[in-house]
Amino acid sequence: MIERIIIAGFGGQGIMFLGKFIAWAAMRENKFVSFMPAYGAEVRGGTSHCAIVISDKEIASVAFDAIDTLIAMNSPSLAKFVHRLRSGCELFINGSMIDNAPKIRGAKVHTFKFTEIASELGNARTANMVALGAYLASKNLLSLKNILKLLPEAFKNNKKLQALNEQAIKAGMNLIK
């Protein structure tokens, strides 16, 4: 098993947090993980992305060309990485910021309004966790139980954020069901 993920958006959307969180969860499940962040020149508001590789065997390099999963939170990010999607991939699109989802032969495309759903929950900044929930429900690679165990560690100083992010993850999971 190997999963090559790109998460991309603009600074302030929680791209790096989501990538680190997925990597952390995979490590907790005794999977091999590589994580590589890439920041734009302007951190908040500029483009950023991260690459994650999750495997049941040792990983030689985080570098890869073909993407198994792309989580695109805005249009420039989708345009930058869509050409690297391999056949059989999954694409998660933030429909709140991307108007036209591409039709990609051999790909499973999920378009949901992650930002709007997060806003309805009380904080648009949890759109990344709504996307995580959709990813978890579709890919079935990481355990929800283990993800939820990480929230108190990730938000140890703010129980309100723990609860909000749990709601966001569950809302994202419900999009796939």
Backbone as a printed PyTorch tensor [residue, N CA C, xyz], in Angstrom:
tensor([[[  0.8500,  -1.1790,   0.0000],
         [  0.0000,   0.0000,   0.0000],
         [  0.8890,   1.2330,   0.0000]],

        [[  0.5810,   2.1410,  -0.8860],
         [  1.2450,   3.4520,  -0.8950],
         [  0.2220,   4.5040,  -1.3140]],

        [[  0.2270,   5.6200,  -0.6070],
         [ -0.6880,   6.7340,  -0.8760],
         [  0.1450,   7.9970,  -1.0000]],

        [[  0.0760,   8.6460,  -2.1670],
         [  0.8030,   9.8850,  -2.4240],
         [ -0.2190,  11.0250,  -2.4930]],

        [[ -0.1010,  11.9610,  -1.5500],
         [ -1.0990,  13.0130,  -1.3800],
         [ -0.4460,  14.3740,  -1.5900]],

        [[ -1.1600,  15.2480,  -2.2840],
         [ -0.8030,  16.6750,  -2.3280],
         [ -1.9970,  17.4310,  -1.7540]],

        [[ -1.7260,  18.3180,  -0.8100],
         [ -2.7400,  19.2230,  -0.2670],
         [ -2.2700,  20.6200,  -0.6530]],

        [[ -3.1340,  21.3870,  -1.3030],
         [ -2.6950,  22.6870,  -1.8080],
         [ -3.7800,  23.7420,  -1.6250]],

        [[ -3.3390,  24.9610,  -1.3670],
         [ -4.2410,  26.0870,  -1.1950],
         [ -3.4250,  27.3400,  -0.9750]],

        [[ -4.0310,  28.3240,  -0.3380],
         [ -3.2690,  29.5320,  -0.0350],
         [ -2.9930,  29.5950,   1.4580]],

        [[ -1.9700,  30.3750,   1.8140],
         [ -1.6030,  30.5290,   3.2130],
         [ -2.7870,  30.9900,   4.0400]],

        [[ -2.9720,  30.3760,   5.1860],
         [ -4.0870,  30.7170,   6.0630],
         [ -5.2340,  29.7190,   5.9810]],

        [[ -5.1740,  28.7920,   5.0210],
         [ -6.2280,  27.7830,   4.9000],
         [ -5.9170,  26.5230,   5.7060]],

        [[ -4.8130,  26.4990,   6.3980],
         [ -4.4660,  25.3390,   7.2060],
         [ -3.9150,  24.1770,   6.3980]],

        [[ -3.2780,  24.4810,   5.2750],
         [ -2.7330,  23.4470,   4.3980],
         [ -1.6510,  22.6430,   5.1230]],

        [[ -0.6940,  23.3370,   5.7210],
         [  0.4120,  22.6540,   6.4080],
         [ -0.0880,  21.9090,   7.6410]],

        [[ -1.0140,  22.5270,   8.3640],
         [ -1.5620,  21.8470,   9.5400],
         [ -2.2240,  20.5370,   9.1230]],

        [[ -3.0190,  20.5810,   8.0720],
         [ -3.7080,  19.3750,   7.6170],
         [ -2.7070,  18.3050,   7.1840]],

        [[ -1.6830,  18.6950,   6.4440],
         [ -0.6670,  17.7330,   6.0260],
         [  0.0480,  17.1040,   7.2090]],

        [[  0.4530,  17.9300,   8.1630],
         [  1.1250,  17.4120,   9.3640],
         [  0.1940,  16.5130,  10.1610]],

        [[ -1.0660,  16.8990,  10.2280],
         [ -2.0500,  16.1360,  10.9930],
         [ -2.2450,  14.7440,  10.3750]],

        [[ -2.3550,  14.6860,   9.0510],
         [ -2.4970,  13.3950,   8.3660],
         [ -1.2450,  12.5510,   8.5880]],

        [[ -0.0750,  13.1560,   8.4570],
         [  1.1790,  12.4260,   8.6710],
         [  1.2560,  11.9050,  10.1060]],

        [[  0.9050,  12.7280,  11.0460],
         [  0.9240,  12.3710,  12.4620],
         [ -0.0190,  11.1940,  12.7200]],

        [[ -1.2160,  11.2660,  12.1670],
         [ -2.1970,  10.1830,  12.3440],
         [ -1.6770,   8.8770,  11.7420]],

        [[ -1.0680,   8.9550,  10.5730],
         [ -0.5390,   7.7480,   9.9250],
         [  0.5970,   7.1470,  10.7560]],

        [[  1.4570,   8.0010,  11.3150],
         [  2.5430,   7.4960,  12.1700],
         [  1.9730,   6.8040,  13.3980]],

        [[  0.9290,   7.3690,  13.9760],
         [  0.2930,   6.7610,  15.1410],
         [ -0.3090,   5.3870,  14.8210]],

        [[ -0.5920,   5.1690,  13.5370],
         [ -1.1270,   3.8730,  13.1040],
         [ -0.0160,   2.9670,  12.5690]],

        [[  1.2280,   3.3070,  12.9240],
         [  2.4090,   2.5200,  12.5760],
         [  2.6360,   2.3720,  11.0800]],

        [[  2.2720,   3.4000,  10.3420],
         [  2.5570,   3.4300,   8.9130],
         [  3.8370,   4.2410,   8.7090]],

        [[  4.4940,   4.0080,   7.5980],
         [  5.6540,   4.8070,   7.2340],
         [  5.1450,   6.0810,   6.5660]],

        [[  5.7740,   7.2160,   6.9000],
         [  5.2760,   8.5060,   6.4290],
         [  6.4340,   9.4230,   6.0410]],

        [[  6.2360,  10.1630,   4.9610],
         [  7.1130,  11.2790,   4.6060],
         [  6.2260,  12.5040,   4.4410]],

        [[  6.7410,  13.6520,   4.8690],
         [  6.0030,  14.9110,   4.7810],
         [  6.9590,  15.9730,   4.2610]],

        [[  6.5300,  16.6970,   3.2250],
         [  7.3740,  17.7440,   2.6430],
         [  6.5430,  18.9960,   2.4110]],

        [[  6.7620,  20.0520,   3.2090],
         [  6.0290,  21.3030,   2.9870],
         [  6.6840,  22.1490,   1.9130]],

        [[  5.8780,  22.9890,   1.2560],
         [  6.3940,  23.9420,   0.2650],
         [  5.5820,  25.2190,   0.4040]],

        [[  6.2410,  26.2760,   0.8300],
         [  5.5760,  27.5530,   1.0460],
         [  5.8350,  28.4910,  -0.1230]],

        [[  4.8450,  29.3190,  -0.4250],
         [  5.0440,  30.3690,  -1.4150],
         [  5.8400,  31.5090,  -0.7960]],

        [[  6.1610,  32.4950,  -1.5820],
         [  6.9360,  33.6380,  -1.0900],
         [  6.1940,  34.3800,   0.0210]],

        [[  4.8860,  34.4720,  -0.1140],
         [  4.0680,  35.1070,   0.9210],
         [  3.3670,  33.9770,   1.6550]],

        [[  3.6060,  33.8400,   2.9500],
         [  3.0210,  32.7130,   3.6610],
         [  1.5110,  32.8720,   3.7950]],

        [[  1.0310,  33.8920,   4.4750],
         [ -0.4210,  34.0650,   4.5950],
         [ -0.9330,  34.7540,   3.3370]],

        [[ -1.7680,  34.0520,   2.6100],
         [ -2.3300,  34.5960,   1.3850],
         [ -1.6260,  34.1020,   0.1330]],

        [[ -0.3760,  33.6710,   0.2530],
         [  0.3410,  33.1100,  -0.8910],
         [  0.0080,  31.6400,  -1.0320]],

        [[  0.4510,  31.0390,  -2.1110],
         [  0.1620,  29.6210,  -2.3140],
         [  1.0920,  28.7630,  -1.4720]],

        [[  0.5890,  27.6480,  -1.0570],
         [  1.3930,  26.6730,  -0.3250],
         [  0.8400,  25.2850,  -0.6180]],

        [[  1.6930,  24.3170,  -0.4800],
         [  1.2490,  22.9320,  -0.6210],
         [  2.1760,  22.0290,   0.1760]],

        [[  1.7260,  20.8340,   0.3900],
         [  2.5730,  19.8490,   1.0360],
         [  2.3460,  18.4990,   0.3670]],

        [[  3.3870,  17.7030,   0.4110],
         [  3.3500,  16.3530,  -0.1460],
         [  3.5020,  15.3610,   0.9960]],

        [[  2.6400,  14.3660,   1.0070],
         [  2.6700,  13.3360,   2.0330],
         [  2.6910,  11.9940,   1.3310]],

        [[  3.5400,  11.1070,   1.7960],
         [  3.5380,   9.7370,   1.3260],
         [  3.2730,   8.8680,   2.5400]],

        [[  2.3000,   7.9780,   2.4150],
         [  1.9640,   7.0240,   3.4730],
         [  2.1100,   5.6340,   2.8620]],

        [[  2.8070,   4.7630,   3.5800],
         [  3.0480,   3.4290,   3.0420],
         [  3.1210,   2.4090,   4.1720]],

        [[  2.9520,   1.1490,   3.8070],
         [  3.1450,   0.0860,   4.7820],
         [  4.5860,  -0.4380,   4.7250]],

        [[  5.3940,   0.1290,   3.8130],
         [  6.8100,  -0.2110,   3.6980],
         [  7.6260,   1.0760,   3.7920]],

        [[  8.9180,   0.9300,   4.0400],
         [  9.7890,   2.1020,   4.1270],
         [  9.7060,   2.9280,   2.8450]],

        [[  9.8250,   4.2400,   2.9970],
         [  9.7050,   5.1800,   1.8810],
         [ 11.0940,   5.7070,   1.5540]],

        [[ 11.4800,   5.5690,   0.2990],
         [ 12.8170,   6.0110,  -0.1070],
         [ 12.8900,   7.5260,  -0.2870]],

        [[ 11.8000,   8.1220,  -0.7940],
         [ 11.8250,   9.5590,  -1.0680],
         [ 10.4160,  10.1250,  -1.0120]],

        [[ 10.3070,  11.3680,  -0.5860],
         [  9.0080,  12.0410,  -0.5830],
         [  8.6640,  12.5500,  -1.9760]],

        [[  9.6410,  12.6130,  -2.8630],
         [  9.4000,  13.1320,  -4.2160],
         [  8.6000,  12.1260,  -5.0390]],

        [[  7.6060,  12.6300,  -5.7480],
         [  6.8110,  11.7870,  -6.6270],
         [  6.1750,  12.6380,  -7.7040]],

        [[  5.8920,  12.0130,  -8.8300],
         [  5.2480,  12.7120,  -9.9430],
         [  3.7450,  12.4660,  -9.9600]],

        [[  3.3560,  11.2120,  -9.8780],
         [  1.9380,  10.8500,  -9.9720],
         [  1.2710,  10.9620,  -8.6090]],

        [[  0.1330,  11.6370,  -8.5700],
         [ -0.6000,  11.8840,  -7.3310],
         [ -1.7640,  10.9070,  -7.2160]],

        [[ -1.8800,  10.2670,  -6.0420],
         [ -3.0250,   9.3990,  -5.7620],
         [ -4.2180,  10.2080,  -5.2720]],

        [[ -3.9420,  11.2300,  -4.4590],
         [ -4.9900,  12.0780,  -3.9080],
         [ -4.5380,  13.5290,  -3.9420]],

        [[ -5.4130,  14.3880,  -4.4460],
         [ -5.1790,  15.8300,  -4.4280],
         [ -6.3340,  16.4850,  -3.6900]],

        [[ -5.9940,  17.2780,  -2.6820],
         [ -6.9790,  18.1040,  -1.9920],
         [ -6.6580,  19.5390,  -2.4000]],

        [[ -7.5060,  20.1080,  -3.2480],
         [ -7.2850,  21.4540,  -3.7850],
         [ -8.2720,  22.4180,  -3.1470]],

        [[ -7.7390,  23.3940,  -2.4290],
         [ -8.5820,  24.3260,  -1.6860],
         [ -8.8510,  25.6230,  -2.4460]],

        [[ -8.1580,  25.8710,  -3.5830],
         [ -8.4370,  27.0480,  -4.4040],
         [ -8.0470,  26.7650,  -5.8600]],

        [[ -8.4740,  27.6320,  -6.7620],
         [ -8.2660,  27.4180,  -8.2040],
         [ -6.8000,  27.3570,  -8.6240]],

        [[ -5.9290,  28.2820,  -8.1720],
         [ -4.5260,  28.1880,  -8.5910],
         [ -3.8770,  26.8610,  -8.1840]],

        [[ -4.2680,  26.3450,  -7.0370],
         [ -3.7150,  25.0720,  -6.5740],
         [ -4.1920,  23.9170,  -7.4430]],

        [[ -5.4460,  23.9420,  -7.8060],
         [ -5.9760,  22.9010,  -8.6890],
         [ -5.2400,  22.9400, -10.0300]],

        [[ -5.1000,  24.1330, -10.5950],
         [ -4.4300,  24.2790, -11.8930],
         [ -2.9780,  23.8000, -11.8370]],

        [[ -2.3230,  24.0320, -10.7210],
         [ -0.9120,  23.6680, -10.5900],
         [ -0.6990,  22.1510, -10.5520]],

        [[ -1.6350,  21.4070,  -9.9540],
         [ -1.3860,  19.9880,  -9.7150],
         [ -2.2750,  19.0230, -10.4960]],

        [[ -3.3120,  19.4970, -11.1360],
         [ -4.2680,  18.6020, -11.7830],
         [ -3.6080,  17.7100, -12.8380]],

        [[ -2.5910,  18.2110, -13.5100],
         [ -1.9190,  17.4270, -14.5560],
         [ -1.1040,  16.2550, -14.0030]],

        [[ -0.8820,  16.2330, -12.7020],
         [ -0.0880,  15.1530, -12.0860],
         [ -0.9530,  14.0170, -11.5270]],

        [[ -2.2620,  14.1370, -11.6630],
         [ -3.1410,  13.0860, -11.1510],
         [ -2.9970,  11.8260, -11.9940]],

        [[ -2.8530,  10.7040, -11.3250],
         [ -2.7170,   9.4350, -12.0360],
         [ -4.0850,   8.7940, -12.2170]],

        [[ -4.1720,   7.8410, -13.0870],
         [ -5.4170,   7.1100, -13.2990],
         [ -5.8150,   6.4120, -11.9970]],

        [[ -7.0770,   6.4770, -11.6620],
         [ -7.5660,   5.8680, -10.4270],
         [ -7.4280,   6.7580,  -9.2040]],

        [[ -7.0360,   8.0080,  -9.4010],
         [ -6.8230,   8.9310,  -8.2850],
         [ -8.1540,   9.4670,  -7.7440]],

        [[ -8.0390,  10.1820,  -6.6180],
         [ -9.1870,  10.9070,  -6.0750],
         [ -8.8090,  12.3670,  -5.9450]],

        [[ -9.7570,  13.2130,  -6.2960],
         [ -9.5750,  14.6570,  -6.2480],
         [-10.6690,  15.2400,  -5.3690]],

        [[-10.2620,  15.9780,  -4.3450],
         [-11.1860,  16.6590,  -3.4400],
         [-11.0650,  18.1500,  -3.7130]],

        [[-12.1690,  18.7570,  -4.1500],
         [-12.1810,  20.1580,  -4.5610],
         [-13.0240,  20.9780,  -3.5970]],

        [[-12.4580,  22.1060,  -3.1630],
         [-13.2050,  23.0550,  -2.3420],
         [-14.0950,  23.8750,  -3.2750]],

        [[-15.3410,  23.4420,  -3.4320],
         [-16.2900,  24.1040,  -4.3220],
         [-16.6360,  25.5170,  -3.9000]],

        [[-16.2610,  25.9200,  -2.6910],
         [-16.4740,  27.2930,  -2.2480],
         [-15.5390,  28.2550,  -2.9800]],

        [[-14.4110,  27.7500,  -3.4690],
         [-13.4100,  28.6140,  -4.0990],
         [-13.0260,  28.1710,  -5.5010]],

        [[-13.5970,  27.0790,  -5.9490],
         [-13.3140,  26.5730,  -7.2910],
         [-14.6510,  26.3620,  -7.9760]],

        [[-14.8880,  27.1210,  -9.0460],
         [-16.1850,  27.0690,  -9.7160],
         [-16.3740,  25.8660, -10.6240]],

        [[-15.3890,  25.5640, -11.4190],
         [-15.5500,  24.5120, -12.4170],
         [-14.6380,  23.3420, -12.1130]],

        [[-15.2400,  22.2470, -11.6900],
         [-14.4660,  21.0400, -11.4470],
         [-14.1270,  20.3950, -12.7860]],

        [[-12.8690,  20.0510, -12.9720],
         [-12.4970,  19.4300, -14.2420],
         [-13.0220,  17.9980, -14.3230]],

        [[-13.2480,  17.5490, -15.5190],
         [-13.5860,  16.1510, -15.7480],
         [-12.2750,  15.4500, -16.0640]],

        [[-11.9130,  14.5100, -15.2320],
         [-10.6380,  13.8260, -15.3930],
         [-10.9210,  12.3410, -15.5860]],

        [[-10.5180,  11.8580, -16.7180],
         [-10.7500,  10.4590, -17.0500],
         [-10.0210,   9.5580, -16.0450]],

        [[-10.7470,   8.6080, -15.4940],
         [-10.1530,   7.6580, -14.5610],
         [ -9.9950,   8.1850, -13.1530]],

        [[-10.5660,   9.3490, -12.8650],
         [-10.4430,   9.9430, -11.5280],
         [-11.8020,  10.0110, -10.8510]],

        [[-11.7790,   9.9130,  -9.5520],
         [-12.9770,  10.1120,  -8.7490],
         [-12.8970,  11.5410,  -8.2160]],

        [[-13.8100,  12.3940,  -8.6620],
         [-13.7750,  13.8100,  -8.3040],
         [-14.8910,  14.1110,  -7.3090]],

        [[-14.4980,  14.6900,  -6.1720],
         [-15.4450,  15.0900,  -5.1300],
         [-15.3960,  16.6120,  -5.0270]],

        [[-16.5020,  17.2770,  -5.2690],
         [-16.5610,  18.7270,  -5.1220],
         [-17.5560,  19.0640,  -4.0300]],

        [[-17.0560,  19.6810,  -2.9730],
         [-17.8950,  20.0870,  -1.8520],
         [-17.4950,  21.4910,  -1.4220]],

        [[-18.4160,  22.2170,  -0.8770],
         [-18.1630,  23.5900,  -0.4370],
         [-17.5830,  23.5710,   0.9930]],

        [[-16.3310,  23.1500,   1.0870],
         [-15.6820,  22.9970,   2.3900],
         [-15.7220,  24.2780,   3.2130]],

        [[-15.4400,  25.4070,   2.5990],
         [-15.3950,  26.6720,   3.3350],
         [-16.7830,  27.0730,   3.8260]],

        [[-17.7930,  26.9210,   2.9940],
         [-19.1590,  27.2570,   3.4110],
         [-19.6360,  26.3510,   4.5450]],

        [[-19.3280,  25.0710,   4.4560],
         [-19.7170,  24.1370,   5.5180],
         [-19.0340,  24.5240,   6.8200]],

        [[-17.7450,  24.8380,   6.7400],
         [-16.9990,  25.2530,   7.9330],
         [-17.5740,  26.5370,   8.5150]],

        [[-17.9590,  27.4850,   7.6650],
         [-18.5700,  28.7450,   8.1340],
         [-19.8730,  28.4750,   8.8640]],

        [[-20.6670,  27.5620,   8.3290],
         [-21.9340,  27.2040,   8.9780],
         [-21.7020,  26.5780,  10.3540]],

        [[-20.5680,  25.8990,  10.5160],
         [-20.2270,  25.3110,  11.8150],
         [-19.7140,  26.3530,  12.8040]],

        [[-19.3190,  27.5250,  12.2750],
         [-18.8890,  28.5890,  13.1620],
         [-17.5170,  29.1640,  12.9000]],

        [[-16.7270,  28.5470,  11.9830],
         [-15.4010,  29.0750,  11.7150],
         [-14.9160,  28.5660,  10.3560]],

        [[-14.7980,  29.4650,   9.3920],
         [-14.3700,  29.1010,   8.0380],
         [-12.9800,  28.4800,   8.0190]],

        [[-12.1910,  28.7360,   9.0480],
         [-10.8240,  28.2030,   9.0900],
         [-10.7850,  26.6980,   9.3400]],

        [[-11.9310,  26.0870,   9.6060],
         [-11.9620,  24.6280,   9.7670],
         [-12.3000,  23.9200,   8.4560]],

        [[-12.2710,  24.6450,   7.3470],
         [-12.5320,  24.0310,   6.0340],
         [-11.5550,  22.8900,   5.7630]],

        [[-10.3130,  23.0440,   6.2360],
         [ -9.3310,  21.9760,   6.0500],
         [ -9.7670,  20.6840,   6.7450]],

        [[-10.4160,  20.8110,   7.8910],
         [-10.8580,  19.6250,   8.6180],
         [-12.1190,  19.0210,   7.9960]],

        [[-12.9320,  19.8420,   7.3560],
         [-14.0690,  19.3130,   6.5940],
         [-13.5100,  18.4780,   5.4420]],

        [[-12.4890,  18.9970,   4.7710],
         [-11.8360,  18.2560,   3.6890],
         [-11.2310,  16.9570,   4.2220]],

        [[-10.6270,  17.0090,   5.4000],
         [-10.0710,  15.8050,   6.0160],
         [-11.1610,  14.7570,   6.2250]],

        [[-12.3110,  15.1720,   6.7110],
         [-13.4060,  14.2300,   6.9240],
         [-13.8350,  13.5510,   5.6360]],

        [[-13.9410,  14.3270,   4.5580],
         [-14.3080,  13.7440,   3.2620],
         [-13.2420,  12.7490,   2.8170]],

        [[-11.9820,  13.1220,   2.9870],
         [-10.8700,  12.2330,   2.6350],
         [-10.9510,  10.9370,   3.4350]],

        [[-11.1380,  11.0580,   4.7480],
         [-11.1980,   9.8700,   5.6110],
         [-12.3200,   8.9270,   5.1930]],

        [[-13.4840,   9.4870,   4.9100],
         [-14.6380,   8.6630,   4.5520],
         [-14.4500,   7.9820,   3.2060]],

        [[-13.8030,   8.6650,   2.2860],
         [-13.6450,   8.1040,   0.9480],
         [-12.4920,   7.1030,   0.8650]],

        [[-11.3760,   7.4340,   1.4500],
         [-10.1710,   6.6080,   1.3020],
         [-10.1010,   5.4580,   2.3080]],

        [[-10.6860,   5.6250,   3.4700],
         [-10.6780,   4.5800,   4.4990],
         [ -9.2570,   4.0830,   4.7870]],

        [[ -8.3110,   5.0070,   4.8250],
         [ -6.9090,   4.6810,   5.0590],
         [ -6.5050,   4.8930,   6.5210]],

        [[ -7.1240,   5.8870,   7.1520],
         [ -6.8240,   6.2230,   8.5410],
         [ -8.0870,   6.0800,   9.3850]],

        [[ -7.9100,   5.7290,  10.6240],
         [ -9.0260,   5.4880,  11.5340],
         [ -9.5650,   6.8030,  12.1140]],

        [[-10.8710,   6.9820,  12.0290],
         [-11.5040,   8.1540,  12.6480],
         [-11.2290,   8.1760,  14.1430]],

        [[-11.3010,   7.0250,  14.7750],
         [-11.0570,   6.9300,  16.2110],
         [ -9.6770,   7.5000,  16.5650]],

        [[ -8.6640,   7.1390,  15.7910],
         [ -7.3140,   7.6360,  16.0540],
         [ -7.1730,   9.1120,  15.7160]],

        [[ -7.8530,   9.5570,  14.6680],
         [ -7.8400,  10.9840,  14.3230],
         [ -8.4200,  11.7960,  15.4730]],

        [[ -9.5470,  11.3460,  15.9990],
         [-10.1970,  12.0790,  17.0930],
         [ -9.3520,  12.0750,  18.3610]],

        [[ -8.5450,  11.0450,  18.5600],
         [ -7.6420,  11.0020,  19.7170],
         [ -6.5390,  12.0600,  19.6110]],

        [[ -6.2180,  12.4610,  18.3900],
         [ -5.1590,  13.4570,  18.1970],
         [ -5.6340,  14.8880,  18.4460]],

        [[ -6.9360,  15.1240,  18.3170],
         [ -7.4420,  16.4950,  18.4710],
         [ -7.0850,  17.1320,  19.8130]],

        [[ -7.2400,  16.4200,  20.9440],
         [ -6.8490,  17.0550,  22.2130],
         [ -5.3620,  17.4130,  22.2770]],

        [[ -4.5280,  16.6430,  21.5930],
         [ -3.1020,  16.9720,  21.5690],
         [ -2.8310,  18.1670,  20.6540]],

        [[ -3.5160,  18.2090,  19.5240],
         [ -3.3070,  19.2920,  18.5640],
         [ -3.8340,  20.6220,  19.0810]],

        [[ -4.9200,  20.5670,  19.8410],
         [ -5.5530,  21.7870,  20.3650],
         [ -5.6110,  21.7270,  21.8840]],

        [[ -4.4810,  21.3990,  22.4970],
         [ -4.4650,  21.1540,  23.9420],
         [ -4.8440,  22.3600,  24.7840]],

        [[ -4.6880,  23.5440,  24.2540],
         [ -5.0120,  24.7410,  25.0200],
         [ -6.3900,  25.3100,  24.7150]],

        [[ -7.1570,  24.6130,  23.8660],
         [ -8.4390,  25.1760,  23.4790],
         [ -9.4690,  24.0750,  23.2170]],

        [[-10.2300,  23.7540,  24.2300],
         [-11.2440,  22.6970,  24.1170],
         [-12.3390,  23.0590,  23.1100]],

        [[-12.6090,  24.3530,  22.9650],
         [-13.6110,  24.7880,  21.9970],
         [-13.1690,  24.4290,  20.5760]],

        [[-11.8770,  24.6440,  20.2750],
         [-11.3570,  24.2880,  18.9560],
         [-11.3260,  22.7770,  18.7540]],

        [[-11.0840,  22.0340,  19.8100],
         [-11.1350,  20.5680,  19.7130],
         [-12.5210,  20.1390,  19.2350]],

        [[-13.5440,  20.6600,  19.8920],
         [-14.9230,  20.2910,  19.5630],
         [-15.3080,  20.7710,  18.1680]],

        [[-14.9090,  21.9770,  17.8100],
         [-15.2300,  22.5250,  16.4940],
         [-14.5840,  21.7030,  15.3800]],

        [[-13.3190,  21.3370,  15.5710],
         [-12.6340,  20.5440,  14.5570],
         [-13.2030,  19.1310,  14.4650]],

        [[-13.6410,  18.5730,  15.5640],
         [-14.3120,  17.2720,  15.5230],
         [-15.6080,  17.3730,  14.7180]],

        [[-16.3750,  18.4250,  14.9500],
         [-17.6080,  18.6430,  14.1750],
         [-17.2890,  18.7740,  12.6870]],

        [[-16.2280,  19.5040,  12.3600],
         [-15.8580,  19.7230,  10.9630],
         [-15.4730,  18.4040,  10.2890]],

        [[-14.6980,  17.5850,  10.9800],
         [-14.3160,  16.2920,  10.4260],
         [-15.5460,  15.4310,  10.1760]],

        [[-16.4380,  15.3790,  11.1330],
         [-17.6430,  14.5650,  10.9860],
         [-18.5600,  15.1000,   9.8800]],

        [[-18.6180,  16.4240,   9.7360],
         [-19.4050,  17.0170,   8.6520],
         [-18.8270,  16.6210,   7.3010]],

        [[-17.5160,  16.6170,   7.1910],
         [-16.8640,  16.1910,   5.9560],
         [-17.1030,  14.7220,   5.6580]],

        [[-17.0880,  13.8990,   6.6850],
         [-17.3610,  12.4650,   6.4830],
         [-18.7760,  12.2460,   5.9770]],

        [[-19.7030,  13.0290,   6.4930],
         [-21.0980,  12.8970,   6.0770],
         [-21.3180,  13.2710,   4.6150]],

        [[-20.4070,  14.0240,   4.0340],
         [-20.5270,  14.3970,   2.6220],
         [-20.3650,  13.1810,   1.7110]],

        [[-19.5810,  12.2340,   2.1230],
         [-19.2780,  11.0530,   1.3090],
         [-20.3480,   9.9650,   1.4820]],

        [[-20.9230,   9.8880,   2.6600],
         [-21.8940,   8.8170,   2.9420],
         [-23.1690,   8.9560,   2.1680]]])
